[in-house]
Amino acid sequence: MTESANQMPGRKVIRGRPYSIAEFARKYHLDDKEAKRLYDKFGPSSTELDLLMAAKRKPPSLSSAIGI
């Protein structure tokens, strides 16, 4: 069996630590509605969401980028 056959359908592997919707919205200055839409569509993976926002050319806020 292949590795993908062993995974449950509809379950995504989370890469990176998971974001909360509030943390994601705050980091990228998104309103709650847009943050929830993207979070529901792409999942909580910080890696996936950061790549998405980079593709949209939307940089993170400076304070969250340096960990303050």
N, CA, C and O atoms as a printed pandas DataFrame, in Angstrom:
     atom_number atom_name residue_name chain_id  residue_number  x_coord  y_coord  z_coord
0              1         N          MET        A               1    0.825   -1.184    0.000
1              2        CA          MET        A               1    0.000    0.000    0.000
2              3         C          MET        A               1    0.868    1.245    0.000
3              4         O          MET        A               1    1.951    1.269    0.584
4              5         N          THR        A               2    0.378    2.263   -0.657
5              6        CA          THR        A               2    1.128    3.510   -0.654
6              7         C          THR        A               2    0.867    4.274    0.627
7              8         O          THR        A               2   -0.094    3.996    1.343
8              9         N          GLU        A               3    1.716    5.227    0.908
9             10        CA          GLU        A               3    1.579    6.006    2.131
10            11         C          GLU        A               3    0.270    6.799    2.139
11            12         O          GLU        A               3   -0.366    6.926    3.185
12            13         N          SER        A               4   -0.138    7.332    0.988
13            14        CA          SER        A               4   -1.365    8.118    0.936
14            15         C          SER        A               4   -2.599    7.247    1.180
15            16         O          SER        A               4   -3.617    7.750    1.656
16            17         N          ALA        A               5   -2.529    5.970    0.867
17            18        CA          ALA        A               5   -3.658    5.074    1.095
18            19         C          ALA        A               5   -3.870    4.818    2.583
19            20         O          ALA        A               5   -4.968    4.444    2.993
20            21         N          ASN        A               6   -2.836    5.012    3.393
21            22        CA          ASN        A               6   -2.930    4.780    4.828
22            23         C          ASN        A               6   -3.530    5.968    5.582
23            24         O          ASN        A               6   -3.921    5.823    6.740
24            25         N          GLN        A               7   -3.608    7.135    4.948
25            26        CA          GLN        A               7   -4.137    8.312    5.607
26            27         C          GLN        A               7   -5.656    8.347    5.457
27            28         O          GLN        A               7   -6.215    7.858    4.475
28            29         N          MET        A               8   -6.300    8.936    6.451
29            30        CA          MET        A               8   -7.746    9.059    6.392
30            31         C          MET        A               8   -8.112   10.145    5.380
31            32         O          MET        A               8   -7.456   11.186    5.330
32            33         N          PRO        A               9   -9.139    9.919    4.583
33            34        CA          PRO        A               9   -9.533   10.934    3.609
34            35         C          PRO        A               9  -10.006   12.209    4.291
35            36         O          PRO        A               9  -10.643   12.164    5.343
36            37         N          GLY        A              10   -9.688   13.347    3.681
37            38        CA          GLY        A              10  -10.131   14.619    4.221
38            39         C          GLY        A              10   -9.252   15.174    5.326
39            40         O          GLY        A              10   -9.522   16.270    5.818
40            41         N          ARG        A              11   -8.224   14.471    5.731
41            42        CA          ARG        A              11   -7.332   14.941    6.792
42            43         C          ARG        A              11   -6.050   15.448    6.169
43            44         O          ARG        A              11   -5.401   14.735    5.405
44            45         N          LYS        A              12   -5.682   16.682    6.491
45            46        CA          LYS        A              12   -4.460   17.257    5.974
46            47         C          LYS        A              12   -3.346   17.133    7.012
47            48         O          LYS        A              12   -3.596   17.207    8.215
48            49         N          VAL        A              13   -2.145   16.949    6.546
49            50        CA          VAL        A              13   -0.983   16.944    7.419
50            51         C          VAL        A              13   -0.647   18.401    7.720
51            52         O          VAL        A              13   -0.541   19.216    6.804
52            53         N          ILE        A              14   -0.483   18.725    8.978
53            54        CA          ILE        A              14   -0.157   20.097    9.362
54            55         C          ILE        A              14    1.354   20.247    9.372
55            56         O          ILE        A              14    2.064   19.540   10.087
56            57         N          ARG        A              15    1.828   21.186    8.560
57            58        CA          ARG        A              15    3.258   21.489    8.527
58            59         C          ARG        A              15    3.476   22.775    9.304
59            60         O          ARG        A              15    2.741   23.747    9.127
60            61         N          GLY        A              16    4.472   22.781   10.151
61            62        CA          GLY        A              16    4.712   23.935   11.000
62            63         C          GLY        A              16    3.737   23.917   12.167
63            64         O          GLY        A              16    2.866   23.051   12.245
64            65         N          ARG        A              17    3.882   24.850   13.049
65            66        CA          ARG        A              17    2.963   24.888   14.189
66            67         C          ARG        A              17    1.627   25.464   13.732
67            68         O          ARG        A              17    1.592   26.257   12.791
68            69         N          PRO        A              18    0.550   25.089   14.367
69            70        CA          PRO        A              18   -0.763   25.617   13.963
70            71         C          PRO        A              18   -0.963   27.048   14.461
71            72         O          PRO        A              18   -0.574   27.385   15.579
72            73         N          TYR        A              19   -1.571   27.882   13.622
73            74        CA          TYR        A              19   -1.991   29.225   14.008
74            75         C          TYR        A              19   -3.392   29.159   14.586
75            76         O          TYR        A              19   -4.172   28.276   14.228
76            77         N          SER        A              20   -3.718   30.081   15.472
77            78        CA          SER        A              20   -5.113   30.329   15.802
78            79         C          SER        A              20   -5.600   31.354   14.774
79            80         O          SER        A              20   -4.792   32.046   14.155
80            81         N          ILE        A              21   -6.905   31.448   14.596
81            82        CA          ILE        A              21   -7.431   32.420   13.629
82            83         C          ILE        A              21   -7.053   33.836   14.050
83            84         O          ILE        A              21   -6.691   34.661   13.211
84            85         N          ALA        A              22   -7.137   34.115   15.336
85            86        CA          ALA        A              22   -6.809   35.456   15.835
86            87         C          ALA        A              22   -5.341   35.801   15.590
87            88         O          ALA        A              22   -5.021   36.923   15.196
88            89         N          GLU        A              23   -4.459   34.844   15.823
89            90        CA          GLU        A              23   -3.029   35.071   15.605
90            91         C          GLU        A              23   -2.736   35.321   14.124
91            92         O          GLU        A              23   -1.969   36.222   13.785
92            93         N          PHE        A              24   -3.345   34.527   13.248
93            94        CA          PHE        A              24   -3.174   34.690   11.813
94            95         C          PHE        A              24   -3.692   36.059   11.355
95            96         O          PHE        A              24   -3.023   36.753   10.590
96            97         N          ALA        A              25   -4.874   36.440   11.821
97            98        CA          ALA        A              25   -5.457   37.732   11.455
98            99         C          ALA        A              25   -4.570   38.886   11.924
99           100         O          ALA        A              25   -4.343   39.841   11.181
100          101         N          ARG        A              26   -4.077   38.796   13.141
101          102        CA          ARG        A              26   -3.234   39.849   13.702
102          103         C          ARG        A              26   -1.907   39.955   12.940
103          104         O          ARG        A              26   -1.437   41.056   12.653
104          105         N          LYS        A              27   -1.315   38.818   12.620
105          106        CA          LYS        A              27   -0.012   38.823   11.948
106          107         C          LYS        A              27   -0.075   39.481   10.575
107          108         O          LYS        A              27    0.859   40.172   10.168
108          109         N          TYR        A              28   -1.183   39.263    9.860
109          110        CA          TYR        A              28   -1.292   39.784    8.494
110          111         C          TYR        A              28   -2.311   40.909    8.352
111          112         O          TYR        A              28   -2.704   41.247    7.236
112          113         N          HIS        A              29   -2.741   41.488    9.460
113          114        CA          HIS        A              29   -3.688   42.610    9.452
114          115         C          HIS        A              29   -4.928   42.301    8.621
115          116         O          HIS        A              29   -5.334   43.096    7.773
116          117         N          LEU        A              30   -5.529   41.132    8.876
117          118        CA          LEU        A              30   -6.737   40.714    8.173
118          119         C          LEU        A              30   -7.943   40.929    9.078
119          120         O          LEU        A              30   -7.834   40.849   10.301
120          121         N          ASP        A              31   -9.106   41.205    8.460
121          122        CA          ASP        A              31  -10.315   41.250    9.283
122          123         C          ASP        A              31  -10.696   39.811    9.628
123          124         O          ASP        A              31  -10.226   38.867    8.994
124          125         N          ASP        A              32  -11.540   39.655   10.626
125          126        CA          ASP        A              32  -11.895   38.322   11.126
126          127         C          ASP        A              32  -12.521   37.439   10.052
127          128         O          ASP        A              32  -12.239   36.243    9.984
128          129         N          LYS        A              33  -13.364   38.025    9.221
129          130        CA          LYS        A              33  -14.056   37.259    8.185
130          131         C          LYS        A              33  -13.063   36.675    7.161
131          132         O          LYS        A              33  -13.155   35.501    6.805
132          133         N          GLU        A              34  -12.125   37.496    6.697
133          134        CA          GLU        A              34  -11.145   37.030    5.709
134          135         C          GLU        A              34  -10.191   36.014    6.335
135          136         O          GLU        A              34   -9.854   35.012    5.703
136          137         N          ALA        A              35   -9.757   36.259    7.557
137          138        CA          ALA        A              35   -8.864   35.317    8.231
138          139         C          ALA        A              35   -9.540   33.954    8.391
139          140         O          ALA        A              35   -8.914   32.922    8.148
140          141         N          LYS        A              36  -10.802   33.944    8.794
141          142        CA          LYS        A              36  -11.530   32.683    8.962
142          143         C          LYS        A              36  -11.713   31.971    7.628
143          144         O          LYS        A              36  -11.598   30.747    7.563
144          145         N          ARG        A              37  -11.997   32.722    6.556
145          146        CA          ARG        A              37  -12.172   32.116    5.236
146          147         C          ARG        A              37  -10.895   31.402    4.785
147          148         O          ARG        A              37  -10.941   30.259    4.331
148          149         N          LEU        A              38   -9.770   32.081    4.914
149          150        CA          LEU        A              38   -8.495   31.484    4.509
150          151         C          LEU        A              38   -8.111   30.319    5.420
151          152         O          LEU        A              38   -7.608   29.298    4.951
152          153         N          TYR        A              39   -8.348   30.475    6.704
153          154        CA          TYR        A              39   -8.041   29.425    7.688
154          155         C          TYR        A              39   -8.860   28.170    7.398
155          156         O          TYR        A              39   -8.334   27.058    7.446
156          157         N          ASP        A              40  -10.148   28.346    7.097
157          158        CA          ASP        A              40  -11.015   27.204    6.786
158          159         C          ASP        A              40  -10.606   26.534    5.475
159          160         O          ASP        A              40  -10.692   25.313    5.343
160          161         N          LYS        A              41  -10.168   27.325    4.523
161          162        CA          LYS        A              41   -9.807   26.787    3.214
162          163         C          LYS        A              41   -8.444   26.090    3.214
163          164         O          LYS        A              41   -8.278   25.048    2.580
164          165         N          PHE        A              42   -7.468   26.666    3.926
165          166        CA          PHE        A              42   -6.099   26.158    3.870
166          167         C          PHE        A              42   -5.630   25.458    5.137
167          168         O          PHE        A              42   -4.555   24.859    5.146
168          169         N          GLY        A              43   -6.418   25.523    6.209
169          170        CA          GLY        A              43   -6.056   24.845    7.442
170          171         C          GLY        A              43   -5.220   25.706    8.366
171          172         O          GLY        A              43   -4.874   26.836    8.020
172          173         N          PRO        A              44   -4.889   25.182    9.541
173          174        CA          PRO        A              44   -4.189   25.961   10.558
174          175         C          PRO        A              44   -2.663   25.993   10.421
175          176         O          PRO        A              44   -1.993   26.661   11.208
176          177         N          SER        A              45   -2.112   25.291    9.447
177          178        CA          SER        A              45   -0.664   25.179    9.308
178          179         C          SER        A              45    0.001   26.539    9.078
179          180         O          SER        A              45   -0.302   27.222    8.101
180          181         N          SER        A              46    0.903   26.926    9.976
181          182        CA          SER        A              46    1.601   28.204    9.810
182          183         C          SER        A              46    2.428   28.217    8.532
183          184         O          SER        A              46    2.537   29.253    7.877
184          185         N          THR        A              47    3.005   27.088    8.176
185          186        CA          THR        A              47    3.806   27.007    6.952
186          187         C          THR        A              47    2.940   27.281    5.730
187          188         O          THR        A              47    3.308   28.085    4.873
188          189         N          GLU        A              48    1.788   26.613    5.648
189          190        CA          GLU        A              48    0.894   26.791    4.501
190          191         C          GLU        A              48    0.356   28.220    4.433
191          192         O          GLU        A              48    0.341   28.824    3.360
192          193         N          LEU        A              49   -0.082   28.761    5.559
193          194        CA          LEU        A              49   -0.651   30.108    5.565
194          195         C          LEU        A              49    0.402   31.171    5.279
195          196         O          LEU        A              49    0.118   32.151    4.591
196          197         N          ASP        A              50    1.609   30.993    5.797
197          198        CA          ASP        A              50    2.686   31.948    5.504
198          199         C          ASP        A              50    3.052   31.918    4.017
199          200         O          ASP        A              50    3.304   32.964    3.418
200          201         N          LEU        A              51    3.083   30.718    3.420
201          202        CA          LEU        A              51    3.357   30.610    1.982
202          203         C          LEU        A              51    2.247   31.273    1.166
203          204         O          LEU        A              51    2.522   31.961    0.182
204          205         N          LEU        A              52    1.006   31.067    1.573
205          206        CA          LEU        A              52   -0.121   31.697    0.886
206          207         C          LEU        A              52    0.012   33.217    0.919
207          208         O          LEU        A              52   -0.136   33.882   -0.106
208          209         N          MET        A              53    0.288   33.753    2.087
209          210        CA          MET        A              53    0.375   35.207    2.212
210          211         C          MET        A              53    1.594   35.761    1.473
211          212         O          MET        A              53    1.544   36.880    0.962
212          213         N          ALA        A              54    2.672   35.007    1.409
213          214        CA          ALA        A              54    3.835   35.427    0.630
214          215         C          ALA        A              54    3.487   35.464   -0.854
215          216         O          ALA        A              54    3.911   36.372   -1.569
216          217         N          ALA        A              55    2.720   34.485   -1.318
217          218        CA          ALA        A              55    2.298   34.459   -2.723
218          219         C          ALA        A              55    1.383   35.641   -3.027
219          220         O          ALA        A              55    1.377   36.152   -4.146
220          221         N          LYS        A              56    0.611   36.074   -2.033
221          222        CA          LYS        A              56   -0.261   37.234   -2.210
222          223         C          LYS        A              56    0.505   38.543   -2.012
223          224         O          LYS        A              56   -0.058   39.631   -2.131
224          225         N          ARG        A              57    1.794   38.418   -1.708
225          226        CA          ARG        A              57    2.675   39.564   -1.444
226          227         C          ARG        A              57    2.156   40.422   -0.297
227          228         O          ARG        A              57    2.164   41.651   -0.351
228          229         N          LYS        A              58    1.708   39.728    0.734
229          230        CA          LYS        A              58    1.208   40.393    1.943
230          231         C          LYS        A              58    2.180   40.057    3.077
231          232         O          LYS        A              58    2.090   38.976    3.659
232          233         N          PRO        A              59    3.100   40.960    3.397
233          234        CA          PRO        A              59    4.089   40.658    4.435
234          235         C          PRO        A              59    3.478   40.658    5.831
235          236         O          PRO        A              59    2.473   41.327    6.072
236          237         N          PRO        A              60    4.084   39.909    6.750
237          238        CA          PRO        A              60    3.600   39.933    8.135
238          239         C          PRO        A              60    3.908   41.281    8.768
239          240         O          PRO        A              60    4.782   42.012    8.302
240          241         N          SER        A              61    3.189   41.603    9.827
241          242        CA          SER        A              61    3.483   42.842   10.541
242          243         C          SER        A              61    4.854   42.720   11.172
243          244         O          SER        A              61    5.289   41.616   11.500
244          245         N          LEU        A              62    5.526   43.813   11.343
245          246        CA          LEU        A              62    6.889   43.814   11.860
246          247         C          LEU        A              62    6.981   43.217   13.249
247          248         O          LEU        A              62    7.915   42.463   13.523
248          249         N          SER        A              63    6.050   43.524   14.135
249          250        CA          SER        A              63    6.133   43.040   15.511
250          251         C          SER        A              63    6.051   41.523   15.584
251          252         O          SER        A              63    6.755   40.912   16.388
252          253         N          SER        A              64    5.198   40.891   14.754
253          254        CA          SER        A              64    5.111   39.439   14.801
254          255         C          SER        A              64    6.259   38.786   14.046
255          256         O          SER        A              64    6.612   37.641   14.330
256          257         N          ALA        A              65    6.844   39.492   13.096
257          258        CA          ALA        A              65    7.950   38.937   12.325
258          259         C          ALA        A              65    9.207   38.795   13.198
259          260         O          ALA        A              65   10.028   37.909   12.962
260          261         N          ILE        A              66    9.355   39.658   14.195
261          262        CA          ILE        A              66   10.539   39.580   15.039
262          263         C          ILE        A              66   10.237   38.975   16.399
263          264         O          ILE        A              66   11.100   38.930   17.275
264          265         N          GLY        A              67    9.001   38.508   16.571
265          266        CA          GLY        A              67    8.651   37.783   17.782
266          267         C          GLY        A              67    8.313   38.626   18.985
267          268         O          GLY        A              67    8.388   38.132   20.110
268          269         N          ILE        A              68    7.942   39.880   18.796
269          270        CA          ILE        A              68    7.580   40.745   19.937
270          271         C          ILE        A              68    6.129   40.539   20.298
271          272         O          ILE        A              68    5.628   41.170   21.228
